Amino acid sequence: MKWTDNWLFIGDDPDLAMRGQLQLAMYAVHLATGNSIYCQRIKAATVEQHVVVAATFLAHFTGRDFRKDLPTNSSMGHLLGPVYRDLRSYESVPERREPYGLRMHALGRVLASSHDTNLLLLALMDGFEQGLCAGYRLSKWAQPAGKTAINKPQLNHLIGSMIRTCAIVPVDIRSVTPCGSRLVGIWIIHVPLTAVVKVWVKFRTQKNGQHGEEKLFVPNPDPHGVCMVTSLYRSLKRFADLRRLDSRLHEHRTPLSVYHHTPTNAVRLITSNVIDLFMRRLAAQVYCLHPVNDRVAIGKWGSHSLRVGACVVLHALGFLSLDIQWILRWQSIAFVTYLRNIVLLSSRQNQAFNTALGMPTLCWVII
């Protein structure tokens, strides 16, 4: 839609101010969602500057500032104001993390496809896939930086005794087959993946205090889709293979996410610094970010990006806040600070206009 379309300049139409503000709000959404700069986000202040330029241009034709409901108002109008507030609230989230997205995951899969299944890259991608499905925090599957020893899987929070960790271990996973057989831990891989129809995962220690909560997951019918069951199955198989190399791997004590470190021929645990490094490389490549000039932006990806990404994906697909809260085990609706509602609104806007184009009775007469 062009700025000079006649529908904006129809005499003294009482709805003229609202139409102008609507178009400016749509323009702000368009900029904020990256539609004008491929795969890039621009700051709220920059969006506002672009809108000022557009509003100034329109004022030459109409003699009014379409950003405001009334010419005498000092604040933004009821349509444009919420867009600005949403942008600013997103940027003001403390220690904000950018979401781990599906495009990043697709690239990671391609990179990992040529590696041995027991190496770090495959273990990371399985952890990322599980994180997208279940909204993992770091402590659910990995360790703080430097904690790589198999016999000392110490995490942020130890519970019970020094031999228990809060990360998921193999016995925290149980499954059922079509014939009703129930399998736990490593025993799950003794049947084909196609025979695993349901999987329950126990989250032994959680920030929300609901320790020991279990969640049910089922296989994804799309063999190329993101699947919690498939990635858990691969992780269990990797754990069993590496236990032959290092007998210290224990189903009840060792975190599930382990990998083979080739230079030392040793089994190691995944740590936060490894996650951050690989995820930031994916982000830099997917979003065309320069490793030096965009260092601050790249630094916004990290282990918590999995939990943020899970919220963003479900929200974009239309899940309600209560659904997201329950599925990803949030005690409150604090996750909404990570969501940019304008992304969803922009998609709905495009769908609405596409639908309107096919309606012969909905049109404007161009004079």
LUMLUMKOL-561568 format. One record per residue: residue in one letter; x negated, y, z of N, C-alpha, C in turn. Coordinates in steps of 0.1 Angstrom, whole numbers, plus 5000, padded with zeros to 4 digits. Each point is the difference from the previous one (the first is absolute). Example, Ala and Ser with C-alpha at 12.3 -4.5 7.8 and 13.67 -1.06 7.14 Angstrom:
2
FIDREN type n.px n.py n.pz ca.px ca.py ca.pz c.px c.py c.pz
FIDREN    A 4868 4943 5078  5009  5012  5000 4991 5012 5000
FIDREN    S 5004 5011 4993  4991  5011  5000 5008 5011 5008
***
This chain:
367
FIDREN type n.px n.py n.pz ca.px ca.py ca.pz c.px c.py c.pz
FIDREN    M 4992 4988 5000  5008  5012  5000 4991 5013 5000
FIDREN    K 5003 5009 4991  4991  5011  4998 5006 5012 5009
FIDREN    W 4990 5009 5003  5004  5012  5008 5010 5009 4993
FIDREN    T 4999 5000 4987  5008  5009  4992 5013 4994 4995
FIDREN    D 5004 4988 5005  5013  4994  4997 5011 5010 5004
FIDREN    N 5010 5001 4990  5010  5010  5002 5009 4998 5013
FIDREN    W 5001 4988 5005  5009  4997  5011 4995 5008 5013
FIDREN    L 4988 5005 5000  4995  5008  5011 5004 5015 4999
FIDREN    F 5004 5004 4988  5002  5014  4998 5014 5003 4995
FIDREN    I 5010 4995 5006  5014  5002  4995 5006 5012 5008
FIDREN    G 4998 5012 4996  5006  5012  5005 5000 5001 5015
FIDREN    D 5011 5002 5007  5001  5002  5014 5006 4988 5007
FIDREN    D 4998 4988 4995  5005  4988  5005 4996 5000 5015
FIDREN    P 5010 4998 5009  4997  5000  5015 4991 4988 5004
FIDREN    D 4999 4990 4992  4991  4989  5003 4986 5001 4994
FIDREN    L 4997 5012 4995  4987  5002  4993 4989 4999 5010
FIDREN    A 5001 5006 5012  4989  4999  5010 4998 4985 5004
FIDREN    M 5010 4993 5002  4999  4986  5004 4993 4992 4989
FIDREN    R 5004 5002 4987  4994  4993  4989 4985 5003 4999
FIDREN    G 4997 5013 5001  4986  5004  5000 4991 4993 5011
FIDREN    Q 5006 5000 5012  4993  4994  5011 4999 4985 4998
FIDREN    L 5010 4994 4995  5000  4986  4997 4988 4996 4991
FIDREN    Q 4999 5008 4989  4990  4997  4991 4986 5002 5006
FIDREN    L 4998 5011 5008  4987  5002  5007 4997 4988 5009
FIDREN    A 5011 4995 5008  4998  4989  5009 4996 4988 4992
FIDREN    M 5006 4997 4988  4996  4989  4992 4986 5001 4995
FIDREN    Y 4996 5012 4997  4986  5003  4995 4990 4997 5011
FIDREN    A 5004 5004 5013  4991  4997  5011 4999 4985 5002
FIDREN    V 5011 4993 4999  4999  4985  5002 4992 4994 4989
FIDREN    H 5002 5005 4988  4992  4995  4988 4985 5002 5003
FIDREN    L 4996 5011 5005  4986  5003  5003 4995 4991 5011
FIDREN    A 5008 4999 5011  4995  4993  5012 4999 4985 4997
FIDREN    T 5008 4994 4991  4999  4986  4998 4990 4996 4990
FIDREN    G 4992 5010 4995  4989  4996  4991 5004 4999 4986
FIDREN    N 5012 5004 4996  5004  4998  4986 4993 5009 4991
FIDREN    S 4994 5011 5005  4993  5009  4990 4985 4998 5000
FIDREN    I 4995 4993 5011  4985  4997  5000 4999 4985 5003
FIDREN    Y 4996 4993 4990  5001  4985  5001 4993 4994 5012
FIDREN    C 5008 4993 5008  4996  4993  5012 4993 5009 5010
FIDREN    Q 5003 5013 5000  4994  5009  5010 5011 5007 5008
FIDREN    R 4997 5002 5012  5009  5008  5009 4994 5014 5001
FIDREN    I 5008 5010 5000  4996  5013  5003 5006 5006 5013
FIDREN    K 4993 5009 5006  5004  5004  5013 5013 5009 5000
FIDREN    A 5006 5000 5011  5013  5008  5001 4998 5015 4996
FIDREN    A 4988 5005 5005  4998  5014  4997 4998 5003 4985
FIDREN    T 4994 4990 4993  4999  5001  4985 5014 4999 4993
FIDREN    V 5008 4991 5005  5013  4999  4995 5008 5013 5001
FIDREN    E 4999 5006 5012  5007  5013  5002 4995 5010 4991
FIDREN    Q 4987 5001 4997  4994  5010  4991 5006 4998 4986
FIDREN    H 5001 4987 4995  5006  4998  4987 5014 5004 5000
FIDREN    V 5008 4998 5010  5014  5004  5001 5001 5015 5000
FIDREN    V 4991 5007 5006  5000  5015  5000 4999 5005 4986
FIDREN    V 4990 4994 4993  4998  5004  4986 5012 4998 4991
FIDREN    A 5007 4988 5002  5012  4997  4992 5011 5010 5004
FIDREN    A 5002 5002 5013  5010  5009  5005 4998 5014 4995
FIDREN    T 4988 5005 4999  4996  5013  4995 5004 5001 4985
FIDREN    F 4997 4990 4993  5003  4999  4986 5015 5001 4998
FIDREN    L 5008 4993 5007  5015  5000  4999 5005 5014 5004
FIDREN    A 4994 5006 5010  5005  5013  5004 4999 5011 4989
FIDREN    H 4991 4998 4991  4999  5010  4989 5013 5000 4991
FIDREN    F 5007 4988 5000  5012  4999  4992 5013 5002 5008
FIDREN    T 5000 4997 5013  5012  5001  5007 5000 5011 5011
FIDREN    G 4988 5005 5004  4999  5010  5010 5002 4995 5014
FIDREN    R 4999 4987 5003  5002  4994  5013 4990 4989 5003
FIDREN    D 4997 4998 5013  4991  4990  5004 5008 4987 5003
FIDREN    F 4998 4990 4992  5008  4988  5001 4996 4991 5012
FIDREN    R 4988 5004 5006  4996  4992  5012 5009 5001 5012
FIDREN    K 5007 5011 5001  5008  5003  5012 5015 5000 4996
FIDREN    D 5008 4996 5011  5014  5000  4998 5006 5014 4997
FIDREN    L 4995 5010 5007  5004  5014  4998 4987 5009 4999
FIDREN    P 5001 5010 4991  4988  5009  4998 4994 5005 5013
FIDREN    T 5009 5003 5010  4995  5006  5012 4994 4990 5010
FIDREN    N 5001 4987 4997  4994  4990  5009 4985 5000 5000
FIDREN    S 4995 4997 5012  4985  4999  5001 4995 4986 4999
FIDREN    S 5009 4990 5003  4997  4986  4999 5004 4993 4987
FIDREN    M 4994 4989 4998  5003  4992  4988 5015 4995 5000
FIDREN    G 5005 4998 4989  5014  4995  4999 5002 4986 5005
FIDREN    H 5013 4997 5001  5004  4987  5006 4996 4988 4991
FIDREN    L 4997 5002 4987  4995  4989  4992 4985 4999 4999
FIDREN    L 4993 5011 4999  4986  5001  4999 4993 4998 5014
FIDREN    G 5006 5005 5010  4994  5000  5014 4997 4985 5004
FIDREN    P 5009 4991 4999  4997  4986  5005 4989 4994 4992
FIDREN    V 4998 5003 4987  4989  4994  4993 4987 5005 5006
FIDREN    Y 4999 5013 5002  4988  5005  5006 4997 4994 5014
FIDREN    R 5011 4999 5008  4998  4994  5014 4995 4985 4999
FIDREN    D 5006 4993 4990  4996  4986  4999 4985 4999 4996
FIDREN    L 4996 5009 4991  4986  5000  4996 4991 5003 5012
FIDREN    R 5003 5010 5007  4992  5005  5011 4999 4989 5011
FIDREN    S 5012 4994 5003  5000  4990  5011 4991 4988 4996
FIDREN    Y 5000 4996 4988  4992  4989  4996 4985 5003 5001
FIDREN    E 4996 5013 4997  4986  5004  5001 4996 5002 5014
FIDREN    S 5009 5002 5009  4997  5003  5014 4999 4987 5009
FIDREN    V 5002 4988 4994  4999  4988  5008 4986 4999 5005
FIDREN    P 4998 4998 5014  4986  4999  5005 4993 4988 4995
FIDREN    E 4988 5001 4995  4992  4989  4995 5008 4992 4990
FIDREN    R 5006 5007 4991  5009  4993  4990 4992 4991 4991
FIDREN    R 5006 4989 4997  4994  4990  4991 5009 5000 4988
FIDREN    E 4993 4999 4988  5007  4998  4988 5005 4985 4999
FIDREN    P 5011 4998 4993  5005  4986  5000 4992 4991 4990
FIDREN    Y 4998 4988 5003  4994  4990  4991 5011 4996 4991
FIDREN    G 4998 5003 4987  5011  4998  4990 4999 4987 4992
FIDREN    L 5010 4997 4992  5001  4988  4992 4990 5001 4989
FIDREN    R 4997 5012 4994  4990  5001  4990 4986 4997 5005
FIDREN    M 4997 5004 5012  4988  4997  5006 4999 4985 5002
FIDREN    H 5011 4994 5004  5000  4985  5003 4998 4993 4986
FIDREN    A 5006 5004 4990  4999  4994  4987 4985 5000 4995
FIDREN    L 4994 5012 5002  4986  5001  4996 4991 4991 5009
FIDREN    G 5002 4999 5013  4993  4992  5008 5001 4985 4996
FIDREN    R 5012 4996 4996  5002  4986  4996 4991 4997 4988
FIDREN    V 5000 5010 4990  4992  4998  4988 4985 4998 5004
FIDREN    L 4995 5009 5009  4986  4999  5004 4997 4987 5007
FIDREN    A 5010 4995 5008  4997  4989  5008 5001 4987 4992
FIDREN    S 5007 5000 4988  5003  4988  4993 4988 4992 4996
FIDREN    S 4988 5007 4998  4988  4993  4996 4991 4996 5011
FIDREN    H 5004 5001 5012  4992  4997  5012 5004 4986 5006
FIDREN    D 4991 4994 5007  5003  4988  5007 5010 5003 5011
FIDREN    T 5009 4990 5002  5011  5002  5009 4996 5002 5015
FIDREN    N 4988 4996 5004  4996  5002  5014 4992 5013 5002
FIDREN    L 4998 5007 4990  4992  5013  5001 5008 5011 5006
FIDREN    L 4993 5011 5003  5007  5011  5007 5011 5006 4992
FIDREN    L 4998 5002 4987  5010  5007  4991 5014 4993 5001
FIDREN    L 5000 4987 4998  5012  4993  5001 5007 5000 5014
FIDREN    A 4991 4999 5010  5005  5001  5014 5007 5014 5002
FIDREN    L 4993 5010 4995  5006  5014  5002 5013 5001 4993
FIDREN    M 5001 4995 4987  5012  5002  4993 5012 4992 5006
FIDREN    D 4997 4988 5006  5010  4993  5007 5005 5008 5012
FIDREN    G 4990 5006 5007  5004  5008  5012 5008 5012 4996
FIDREN    F 4997 5006 4988  5007  5012  4995 5014 4996 4997
FIDREN    E 5002 4988 4993  5013  4996  4996 5009 4997 5012
FIDREN    Q 4994 4993 5010  5008  4998  5013 5003 5013 5006
FIDREN    G 4991 5010 5000  5002  5012  5006 5012 5008 4994
FIDREN    L 5001 4999 4986  5011  5006  4993 5013 4994 5004
FIDREN    C 5000 4987 5002  5013  4993  5003 5004 5002 5014
FIDREN    A 4990 5000 5009  5004  5000  5015 4996 5013 5007
FIDREN    G 4994 5010 4993  4996  5012  5006 4990 4999 5010
FIDREN    Y 4989 4993 4997  4989  4997  5009 4993 5013 5006
FIDREN    R 4998 5000 5013  4990  5009  5005 4986 4993 5000
FIDREN    L 4989 5007 5002  4987  4994  5000 4999 4988 5009
FIDREN    S 5005 5001 5012  4999  4989  5010 5008 4988 4997
FIDREN    K 5009 5000 4990  5007  4988  4996 4992 4990 4993
FIDREN    W 4989 5005 4993  4993  4991  4991 4985 5002 4999
FIDREN    A 4995 5011 5005  4986  5003  4998 4994 5006 5013
FIDREN    Q 4988 5004 5000  4993  5004  5012 4994 5015 4998
FIDREN    P 4997 5006 5012  4993  5013  4999 4986 4998 4993
FIDREN    A 4995 5011 4995  4987  5000  4993 4989 4993 5009
FIDREN    G 4993 4991 4993  4989  4993  5007 5003 4987 5007
FIDREN    K 5013 4997 5002  5004  4988  5008 5002 4989 4990
FIDREN    T 4989 4993 4995  5000  4990  4990 4997 4986 5005
FIDREN    A 4996 4999 5013  4996  4987  5004 5012 4991 5003
FIDREN    I 4999 4987 4994  5011  4991  5001 5003 4996 5015
FIDREN    N 4989 4999 5008  5002  4995  5014 5004 5011 5009
FIDREN    K 5001 5013 4995  5004  5011  5008 5010 5009 4992
FIDREN    P 5011 4995 4997  5010  5008  4993 5007 5010 5008
FIDREN    Q 4992 5010 5005  5006  5010  5009 5007 5011 4993
FIDREN    L 5012 5003 5004  5008  5010  4993 5002 5012 5008
FIDREN    N 5008 5009 4996  5003  5012  5007 5006 4997 5014
FIDREN    H 5009 4990 5000  5006  4996  5013 4999 4985 5002
FIDREN    L 4995 4996 5011  4999  4985  5003 5012 4997 5010
FIDREN    I 5006 4989 4998  5011  4997  5009 4997 4986 5007
FIDREN    G 5005 4999 5012  4999  4987  5007 4986 4997 5004
FIDREN    S 4992 4995 4991  4986  4997  5004 4991 5003 4988
FIDREN    M 4987 4999 5002  4990  5004  4990 5000 4991 4988
FIDREN    I 5008 4989 5000  5000  4991  4989 5013 5002 4991
FIDREN    R 5008 5009 5004  5012  5003  4993 4999 5014 4993
FIDREN    T 5004 5001 4988  5000  5012  4993 5014 5004 4996
FIDREN    C 5001 5013 4996  5013  5004  4995 5002 4999 4985
FIDREN    A 4990 4996 4993  5001  4997  4986 5008 4987 4997
FIDREN    I 5006 4999 4989  5006  4988  4996 4990 4988 4998
FIDREN    V 5003 4989 5007  4991  4988  4998 5008 4990 4993
FIDREN    P 4994 4989 4995  5007  4990  4992 5013 4994 5007
FIDREN    V 4999 4998 5014  5011  4993  5006 5012 5010 5002
FIDREN    D 4998 5013 4997  5011  5009  5000 5009 4999 4988
FIDREN    I 4997 4991 4991  5007  4999  4988 5007 4986 5000
FIDREN    R 5013 4999 4997  5007  4987  4999 5009 5001 4988
FIDREN    S 5002 4988 4995  5008  4999  4987 5010 4988 5001
FIDREN    V 5009 5000 4990  5009  4989  4999 5000 4996 4985
FIDREN    T 5002 4987 4997  5000  4995  4986 5015 4997 4997
FIDREN    P 5003 4998 4987  5013  4997  4996 5007 4988 5007
FIDREN    C 4991 4990 5004  5006  4988  5007 5001 5003 5015
FIDREN    G 4997 5012 5005  5001  5003  5014 4988 4998 5008
FIDREN    S 4989 4996 4994  4987  4998  5008 4995 5013 5005
FIDREN    R 4996 5001 5012  4994  5012  5006 4985 4999 5002
FIDREN    L 4993 5010 4994  4985  4999  5000 4995 5013 5007
FIDREN    V 4989 4999 5007  4994  5011  5007 4985 5002 4996
FIDREN    G 4996 5012 4998  4986  5003  4998 4994 4993 4987
FIDREN    I 4988 4994 5002  4993  4993  4989 5008 4989 4993
FIDREN    W 5009 4994 5008  5008  4989  4994 5009 5005 4989
FIDREN    I 5003 5013 4999  5008  5005  4989 4994 4997 4986
FIDREN    I 4987 5001 4999  4994  4998  4987 4999 4985 4996
FIDREN    H 5005 4991 5008  5000  4986  4997 5012 4997 4991
FIDREN    V 5009 5010 4997  5010  4998  4990 4998 5011 4990
FIDREN    P 5006 4997 4987  4998  5011  4990 5007 5013 5004
FIDREN    L 4995 5010 4994  5006  5014  5003 5015 5000 4996
FIDREN    T 5004 4992 4989  5013  5000  4996 5010 4993 5010
FIDREN    A 4994 4993 5009  5008  4993  5011 5002 5008 5012
FIDREN    V 4994 5012 5000  5001  5009  5012 5012 5010 4997
FIDREN    V 5011 4997 5006  5012  5008  4997 5003 5012 5010
FIDREN    K 4994 4999 5012  5001  5010  5010 4987 5001 5008
FIDREN    V 4997 5012 5004  4988  5002  5009 5003 5010 5011
FIDREN    W 4997 4996 5012  5001  5009  5011 4987 5005 5005
FIDREN    V 4998 5012 5002  4987  5006  5005 5003 5006 5014
FIDREN    K 4991 4996 5010  5001  5006  5013 4990 5011 5002
FIDREN    F 5005 5012 5004  4992  5011  5003 4998 5001 5015
FIDREN    R 4988 4994 5004  4998  4998  5014 4999 5012 5008
FIDREN    T 4994 5011 4995  4999  5012  5008 5004 5012 4991
FIDREN    Q 5009 5008 5004  5005  5011  4992 5000 5013 5008
FIDREN    K 4998 5011 4992  5000  5013  5006 5014 5003 5007
FIDREN    N 5011 4994 4994  5013  5003  5005 5003 4992 5012
FIDREN    G 4991 4992 5005  5002  4992  5012 5008 4987 4998
FIDREN    Q 5004 4997 4988  5008  4988  4998 4990 4988 4996
FIDREN    H 4992 4996 5010  4990  4990  4997 5007 4987 4998
FIDREN    G 4994 4992 4990  5005  4987  4997 5012 5000 4990
FIDREN    E 5003 5012 4995  5012  5001  4990 4996 4992 4987
FIDREN    E 5010 4993 4995  4998  4992  4988 5009 5007 4989
FIDREN    K 4994 4999 4987  5007  5005  4989 5000 4989 4989
FIDREN    L 5012 4999 4993  5001  4990  4990 4997 5006 4986
FIDREN    F 4993 4992 4992  4996  5004  4986 5004 4988 4991
FIDREN    V 5004 5003 4988  5003  4989  4990 4992 5003 4988
FIDREN    P 4998 4990 4992  4992  5002  4987 5006 5009 4991
FIDREN    N 4992 5007 4992  5005  5009  4990 5002 4992 4987
FIDREN    P 5012 5000 4994  5002  4992  4988 4992 5004 4988
FIDREN    D 4995 5013 5000  4991  5004  4990 4986 4996 5003
FIDREN    P 4994 4991 4992  4986  4995  5003 4989 5011 4999
FIDREN    H 5004 5012 4994  4990  5011  4999 5003 5011 5010
FIDREN    G 5010 4998 5008  5004  5010  5010 4992 5000 5013
FIDREN    V 5003 5010 5008  4994  5000  5013 5007 4991 5009
FIDREN    C 4993 4991 5007  5006  4989  5008 4992 4997 5012
FIDREN    M 5007 5002 5012  4994  4997  5013 4997 4985 5001
FIDREN    V 5009 4991 4996  4998  4986  5001 4988 4995 4992
FIDREN    T 4998 5005 4988  4989  4995  4992 4987 5005 5005
FIDREN    S 4999 5013 5005  4987  5005  5005 4997 4993 5013
FIDREN    L 5010 4997 5008  4997  4993  5013 4995 4986 4997
FIDREN    Y 5005 4993 4990  4996  4987  4996 4985 5000 4995
FIDREN    R 4997 5010 4992  4986  5001  4995 4991 5003 5012
FIDREN    S 5004 5008 5010  4992  5003  5011 4997 4988 5009
FIDREN    L 5011 4992 5002  4999  4987  5007 4990 4991 4993
FIDREN    K 5001 4999 4987  4991  4991  4993 4986 5005 5001
FIDREN    R 4997 5013 4999  4987  5006  5002 4995 4996 5014
FIDREN    F 5008 5002 5010  4996  4997  5014 4995 4985 5001
FIDREN    A 5008 4991 4994  4997  4986  5001 4987 4997 4993
FIDREN    D 4998 5006 4988  4988  4998  4993 4987 5005 5007
FIDREN    L 5002 5012 5006  4988  5006  5007 4998 4993 5014
FIDREN    R 5009 4993 5005  4998  4993  5013 4990 4989 4998
FIDREN    R 4999 4995 4988  4990  4989  4997 4986 5006 5000
FIDREN    L 4999 5013 4997  4987  5007  5000 4996 5005 5014
FIDREN    D 5010 5004 5008  4998  5005  5014 5010 4993 5009
FIDREN    S 4996 4991 5008  5009  4993  5009 5006 5008 5011
FIDREN    R 4995 5012 5002  5005  5009  5011 5014 5006 4996
FIDREN    L 5004 4999 4988  5013  5005  4996 5011 4992 5007
FIDREN    H 5008 5006 5008  5010  4993  5008 5014 5005 4997
FIDREN    E 5009 4990 4998  5014  5004  4996 5007 5009 5011
FIDREN    H 4996 4999 5012  5007  5007  5011 4993 5013 5004
FIDREN    R 4987 5002 4995  4993  5011  5005 4994 5009 4989
FIDREN    T 4997 4995 4988  4994  5007  4990 5010 5007 4991
FIDREN    P 4999 5013 4997  5010  5006  4991 5000 4994 4987
FIDREN    L 5012 5000 4993  5002  4993  4988 4991 5005 4989
FIDREN    S 4998 5013 4999  4993  5007  4989 4985 4999 5002
FIDREN    V 4994 4990 4993  4985  4997  5001 4996 4999 4985
FIDREN    Y 4986 5002 4998  4995  4998  4987 4985 4996 5001
FIDREN    H 4995 4995 4988  4987  4995  4999 4990 5011 4996
FIDREN    H 4991 5004 5009  4990  5010  4997 4988 4993 4993
FIDREN    T 4999 5001 4987  4990  4993  4992 4986 5003 5004
FIDREN    P 4995 5013 5002  4986  5002  5003 4995 4993 5012
FIDREN    T 5009 4998 5010  4995  4993  5012 5006 4986 5001
FIDREN    N 5008 4996 4990  5007  4987  5001 5007 4998 5013
FIDREN    A 5007 5010 5004  5007  5000  5013 5015 5003 4998
FIDREN    V 5008 4997 5010  5014  5003  5000 5002 5013 5008
FIDREN    R 5007 5009 4995  5002  5013  5007 5014 5004 5001
FIDREN    L 5003 5009 5009  5013  5006  5002 5001 5013 4992
FIDREN    I 5012 5003 4995  5002  5013  4992 5000 5011 5010
FIDREN    T 4993 5011 4997  5000  5012  5009 5005 5012 4993
FIDREN    S 5003 5010 5008  5007  5013  4995 4991 5007 4990
FIDREN    N 4987 5000 5002  4991  5008  4991 5000 4993 4986
FIDREN    V 5001 4987 5000  5001  4993  4987 5013 5003 4993
FIDREN    I 5011 5000 5008  5013  5003  4994 5000 5015 4994
FIDREN    D 4995 5009 5008  5000  5014  4996 4992 5002 4987
FIDREN    L 4988 4994 4999  4992  5001  4989 5007 4995 4987
FIDREN    F 5005 4988 5000  5006  4994  4988 5013 5008 4997
FIDREN    M 5008 5003 5010  5013  5007  4997 4997 5013 4993
FIDREN    R 4990 5008 5005  4997  5013  4995 4995 4999 4986
FIDREN    R 4993 4989 4997  4995  4999  4986 5012 4997 4991
FIDREN    L 5009 4992 5004  5012  4998  4992 5008 5013 4998
FIDREN    A 5002 5008 5011  5007  5012  4998 4993 5010 4991
FIDREN    A 4987 5001 5001  4992  5009  4991 5002 4996 4986
FIDREN    Q 5000 4987 4997  5001  4996  4986 5014 5001 4995
FIDREN    V 5010 4997 5008  5014  5001  4996 5005 5014 4998
FIDREN    Y 4995 5009 5009  5005  5014  5000 4989 5010 4994
FIDREN    C 4990 4994 4994  4990  5008  4993 4994 5011 5009
FIDREN    L 4996 4996 5012  4994  5009  5009 4984 4999 5000
FIDREN    H 4994 5011 5001  4985  5001  4999 4995 4996 5014
FIDREN    P 4990 4991 5001  4995  4996  5013 4994 5011 5008
FIDREN    V 4995 5011 4994  4994  5011  5008 5010 5011 5001
FIDREN    N 5005 5005 4989  5009  5012  5000 5013 4997 5008
FIDREN    D 5005 4987 4999  5013  4997  5006 4997 4991 5013
FIDREN    R 4989 5002 5006  4997  4991  5012 5010 5001 5011
FIDREN    V 5005 5012 5003  5010  5002  5010 5013 4992 4997
FIDREN    A 5005 5002 4987  5012  4993  4996 4998 4985 5000
FIDREN    I 4989 4995 4996  4997  4985  5000 5000 4995 5014
FIDREN    G 4995 5008 5009  4999  4996  5014 5014 4998 5007
FIDREN    K 5011 5004 4994  5013  4998  5005 5005 4986 4998
FIDREN    W 4993 4991 4994  5003  4986  4999 4992 4992 5010
FIDREN    G 5007 4991 5006  4993  4991  5010 5009 4989 5004
FIDREN    S 4997 4993 5010  5007  4988  5004 5015 5003 5003
FIDREN    H 5003 5011 5006  5014  5004  5003 5008 5003 4987
FIDREN    S 4993 5001 4989  5007  5003  4987 5009 4988 4996
FIDREN    L 4997 4988 5005  5009  4989  4997 5013 5002 5007
FIDREN    R 5000 5004 5013  5013  5002  5007 5008 5012 4994
FIDREN    V 4993 5010 4996  5006  5012  4993 5006 4995 4987
FIDREN    G 4992 4993 4992  5004  4996  4987 5013 4991 5000
FIDREN    A 5000 4991 5011  5012  4992  5001 5013 5008 5002
FIDREN    C 4998 5010 5008  5012  5009  5003 5004 5008 4987
FIDREN    V 4990 5005 4993  5003  5008  4988 5007 4991 4989
FIDREN    V 4995 4988 4998  5005  4991  4990 5015 4997 5003
FIDREN    L 5002 4996 5012  5014  4996  5004 5009 5012 4999
FIDREN    H 4996 5012 5004  5008  5012  4999 5003 5003 4986
FIDREN    A 4990 4999 4991  5002  5004  4986 5010 4990 4993
FIDREN    L 5001 4988 5006  5009  4990  4994 5014 5001 5006
FIDREN    G 5002 5010 5009  5014  5002  5005 5003 4994 5013
FIDREN    F 4990 4994 5007  5003  4995  5013 5003 5011 5010
FIDREN    L 5010 4997 5009  5003  5010  5010 4990 5000 5011
FIDREN    S 5000 5011 5007  4990  5002  5011 5001 4989 5010
FIDREN    L 5012 4996 5004  5001  4989  5009 4995 4987 4995
FIDREN    D 5001 4997 4987  4995  4988  4994 4984 5001 5001
FIDREN    I 4995 5011 4996  4985  5001  5000 4995 4999 5015
FIDREN    Q 5007 5006 5009  4996  4999  5014 5000 4985 5005
FIDREN    W 5010 4993 4996  5001  4986  5005 4990 4991 4992
FIDREN    I 4999 5001 4987  4991  4992  4992 4986 5001 5004
FIDREN    L 4995 5013 5002  4986  5003  5003 4997 5002 5014
FIDREN    R 5010 4997 5009  4998  5000  5014 4996 5013 5006
FIDREN    W 5008 5011 4997  4997  5013  5006 5010 5001 5012
FIDREN    Q 4995 5005 5011  5008  5002  5011 5009 5013 4999
FIDREN    S 4995 5009 4992  5008  5013  4997 5000 5002 4985
FIDREN    I 5005 5012 4996  5000  5004  4986 4989 5009 4997
FIDREN    A 4989 4999 5008  4988  5009  4997 4994 4999 4986
FIDREN    F 5003 4988 4994  4995  4998  4986 5005 5010 4990
FIDREN    V 5011 5007 5003  5005  5009  4990 4991 5012 4997
FIDREN    T 4990 5002 5009  4991  5011  4998 4990 4997 4988
FIDREN    Y 4999 4987 4997  4992  4995  4989 5007 5000 4986
FIDREN    L 5014 5002 5001  5008  4999  4988 5001 5013 4993
FIDREN    R 5000 5001 4987  5003  5012  4993 5013 4998 4993
FIDREN    N 5011 5005 5006  5013  4997  4994 5001 5006 4986
FIDREN    I 4993 5010 4997  5001  5006  4987 4996 4990 4989
FIDREN    V 4992 4990 5002  4996  4991  4990 5013 4992 4996
FIDREN    L 5007 4995 5010  5012  4993  4997 5011 5009 4994
FIDREN    L 5001 5012 5005  5010  5009  4994 4996 5003 4985
FIDREN    S 4987 5001 4997  4996  5003  4987 5004 4989 4990
FIDREN    S 4998 4988 5005  5004  4988  4992 5015 5000 4997
FIDREN    R 5008 5003 5011  5014  5000  4999 5005 5011 4990
FIDREN    Q 4993 5011 5001  5003  5012  4991 4998 4996 4986
FIDREN    N 4989 4993 4997  4997  4996  4986 5011 4990 4995
FIDREN    Q 5004 4991 5009  5010  4990  4997 5014 5007 4997
FIDREN    A 5003 5010 5008  5012  5007  4999 5001 5008 4987
FIDREN    F 4989 5006 4996  5000  5007  4987 5000 4991 4988
FIDREN    N 4994 4988 5001  5000  4990  4990 5015 4995 4998
FIDREN    T 5007 4998 5011  5014  4996  4999 5008 5011 4994
FIDREN    A 4998 5013 5004  5008  5011  4995 4998 5002 4985
FIDREN    L 4988 4997 4995  4998  5001  4986 5009 4991 4992
FIDREN    G 5004 4989 5006  5009  4990  4993 5015 5003 5001
FIDREN    M 5003 5011 5007  5014  5003  5003 5004 5011 4990
FIDREN    P 5009 4998 4990  5003  5010  4990 5008 5012 5005
FIDREN    T 5006 4998 5012  5008  5011  5005 4992 5010 5008
FIDREN    L 4988 4996 5003  4991  5008  5009 4990 5007 4991
FIDREN    C 5002 5013 4997  4991  5006  4991 5001 5015 5002
FIDREN    W 4990 5008 4996  5000  5014  5000 5001 5006 4986
FIDREN    V 5007 5010 4998  5001  5007  4987 4989 5010 4999
FIDREN    I 4991 4998 4991  4989  5010  4998 5004 5011 4991
FIDREN    I 5000 5012 5005  5005  5012  4991 4988 5005 4992
***
